[in-house]
Amino acid sequence: MRKAIAIGMLGLALASNRAAAQTAVEQEQILRDFQRSVVDYTQRDTCLLFPEDVTAATPAPRIFTLPVAMVFRQLIARTIAERDGPLMGGVGTAHRATMLQPIPAGELYDFPKMLSDALPLLPATLEYRLMGNDLVIRDAGAEVIVAVLRDALGAVPTTRR
């Protein structure tokens, strides 16, 4: 019975983009965990510097955990709510973001500064990008997507720049 309740609660958390971290301290800890995951990736996953060596068996980095995803959606929603009008920036929609795959060159746009300012800093080799409503972290050196946060923008109207 407890397992069924836990699964139900997890499903509810996944379905709701509005779930909130309980305290500012918890949110800070979640963002520290995110930073640690990103640094671990940059120090450990050097095989991605050679994209031709990436196979289906290559494990994807674990960066957007459920708590991190919830905090990122909160930061994005808060930032967008403070701004009137559509989100201007790089929004490619022809392809779905796929882990360990490159962003097609024709869909590599600038990341909106307002979001860049709201999200945690990344190491120099990594960068945030948008593909449709998905937030991706791209390894610029390896030219592959290392993390995808699906529907990060929710139902925010976006325009291509």
C-alpha positions in Angstrom: 0.0 0.0 0.0 2.8 2.4 0.9 4.5 1.7 -2.4 1.4 2.6 -4.3 1.0 5.8 -2.4 4.7 6.7 -3.0 4.3 6.0 -6.7 1.2 8.1 -6.9 2.9 11.0 -5.1 5.9 10.7 -7.5 3.5 10.8 -10.5 1.8 13.8 -9.1 5.1 15.6 -8.6 6.1 14.8 -12.2 2.8 15.9 -13.6 2.8 19.2 -11.8 5.3 21.8 -13.0 4.3 24.0 -10.1 5.7 21.9 -7.2 7.8 24.1 -5.0 10.9 23.5 -2.8 9.8 23.8 0.8 12.4 26.4 1.9 15.0 28.6 0.6 17.7 26.5 2.3 16.4 23.4 0.5 16.4 25.2 -2.8 20.0 26.3 -2.3 21.0 22.7 -1.4 19.3 21.5 -4.6 21.1 24.1 -6.7 24.4 23.1 -5.0 23.7 19.5 -6.0 23.1 20.6 -9.5 26.4 22.5 -9.6 28.2 19.4 -8.2 26.7 17.2 -10.9 27.8 19.7 -13.6 31.3 19.9 -12.3 31.4 16.1 -12.0 30.4 15.9 -15.6 33.1 18.3 -16.8 35.8 16.4 -14.8 34.6 12.8 -15.5 32.9 12.6 -18.8 35.8 13.3 -21.1 34.7 10.6 -23.6 32.2 13.1 -24.9 35.1 15.1 -26.3 35.1 12.5 -29.0 31.4 12.3 -30.1 32.2 9.6 -32.6 32.9 7.3 -29.6 29.5 7.9 -28.1 27.3 4.8 -28.5 23.8 3.8 -27.2 25.6 2.1 -24.3 27.3 5.4 -23.2 25.6 6.4 -20.0 24.0 9.8 -20.0 25.1 12.3 -17.3 22.5 12.6 -14.5 22.1 16.4 -14.2 18.4 17.2 -14.1 17.2 15.1 -11.2 13.5 15.6 -10.1 14.4 18.1 -7.4 16.7 20.1 -9.8 14.0 20.0 -12.5 11.4 21.4 -10.1 13.7 24.3 -8.9 14.7 25.1 -12.5 11.0 25.3 -13.6 10.4 27.6 -10.6 13.3 29.9 -11.6 12.2 30.0 -15.2 8.5 30.6 -14.4 9.4 33.4 -11.9 11.7 35.0 -14.5 9.1 34.8 -17.3 6.3 36.1 -15.0 8.3 39.2 -14.2 8.5 40.0 -17.9 5.6 41.0 -20.2 5.3 39.6 -23.7 6.8 36.6 -25.4 10.1 35.1 -24.6 12.6 36.3 -27.2 15.5 34.0 -27.9 16.7 30.8 -29.4 13.8 28.5 -29.8 14.4 25.7 -32.3 11.4 23.5 -32.9 12.2 21.2 -35.8 13.8 18.5 -33.7 13.2 17.1 -30.2 16.2 17.4 -27.9 18.0 14.1 -27.5 20.7 13.3 -25.0 24.2 12.7 -26.3 23.2 14.0 -29.7 24.2 17.3 -31.4 21.8 20.3 -31.7 21.3 20.7 -35.5 23.4 23.6 -36.7 20.4 25.4 -38.1 18.8 25.4 -34.6 21.7 26.8 -32.6 20.4 30.2 -31.4 21.4 32.6 -28.7 20.1 31.8 -25.2 17.8 34.5 -23.8 19.8 36.7 -21.5 16.9 37.0 -19.0 17.0 33.2 -18.5 20.8 33.1 -18.5 20.8 35.6 -15.6 18.2 33.6 -13.6 19.9 30.2 -13.9 23.0 28.9 -12.1 26.3 29.5 -13.9 27.8 26.7 -15.9 31.5 25.8 -16.4 33.0 27.4 -19.5 32.6 24.3 -21.7 28.9 24.0 -21.1 26.0 26.3 -22.2 22.2 26.5 -21.8 20.1 26.3 -25.0 16.4 26.1 -25.8 14.9 23.6 -28.2 11.2 24.3 -28.4 10.1 24.4 -24.7 12.9 22.1 -23.6 16.0 23.5 -21.8 19.2 21.7 -22.7 22.7 21.9 -21.5 25.1 21.6 -24.4 28.7 20.6 -24.2 30.2 23.2 -26.6 33.5 21.3 -26.9 31.9 18.0 -27.8 28.9 19.6 -29.5 26.4 17.3 -27.9 23.5 17.7 -25.5 24.3 16.4 -22.1 21.1 17.2 -20.2 17.5 17.9 -21.2 14.8 19.4 -19.1 11.5 18.7 -20.9 8.9 21.4 -21.1 11.0 23.8 -19.0 9.0 26.7 -20.4 5.6 25.2 -19.9 3.1 27.1 -22.1 5.1 30.3 -22.5 4.7 31.9 -25.9 8.1 32.1 -27.6 9.3 33.7 -30.7 12.3 32.9 -32.9 15.1 35.4 -33.0 
